[in-house]
Amino acid sequence: MRREWFLRWSFFVFGLMILAFGISLTIKGKQLGIGPWDVFHYGLFLKLGLSIGTWSIISGCLLLLISSVIKKEWPKIGALLNMVFLGLFIDFFNWLLPPVDGLIGESLVYIIGVILLGYGIGLYVSADLGAGPRDHFMLLIVEKTGWSIPWVRNGIEIIIFLIGWMLGGPVGVGTVIIAFGLGPILGISIPQCKKLYSLCLKQETSTITNTSIR
């Protein structure tokens, strides 16, 4: 049981690291535009200071607070850690990664970043430790209204994108790619990451069984 929990938390934390790395790569290629939520966080960073990762944590905290008040229950530990770790990792990778020059370089970095977004989400979702603040809020709206997940998700991201754009966040074709193209990537990455988790779990179980026999 202890090894299974270690495996789950490893997938969870590593997934958030990959997700944050992907977000930072898209920010480095921001000439093409970044994802709707990142446009919002970047716009707040331009207008009010603080860091992009800090605004990610603050917005996530507000969404969790709203969800908790409406549902009258404390948020799950996975949602809280998702909020904090993702913001810290974004700031770390934004500090670590050098600037990218030229449209070709930014395009390459951007494409890699979008792919990593999908696989980062796939890894942390496969750990099944709870949805992040934004997904938690989206699911709450779906539960209360009965609307479909795609409509609610796209509606939220369009509103957030417009606010971020008015704040001066970088918008471009890449924003549209992430908003509507991330779904198909997740359709591939999530099953693959869940299969990887199952294989790792079986390997752990086999190792424990063999050790017990000896």
Summary of the structure (lengths in Angstrom):
residues: 214
radius of gyration: 18.1
end to end distance: 19.2
largest distance: 65.2
contacts: 721
relative contact order: 0.19
helix: 84%
strand: 0%
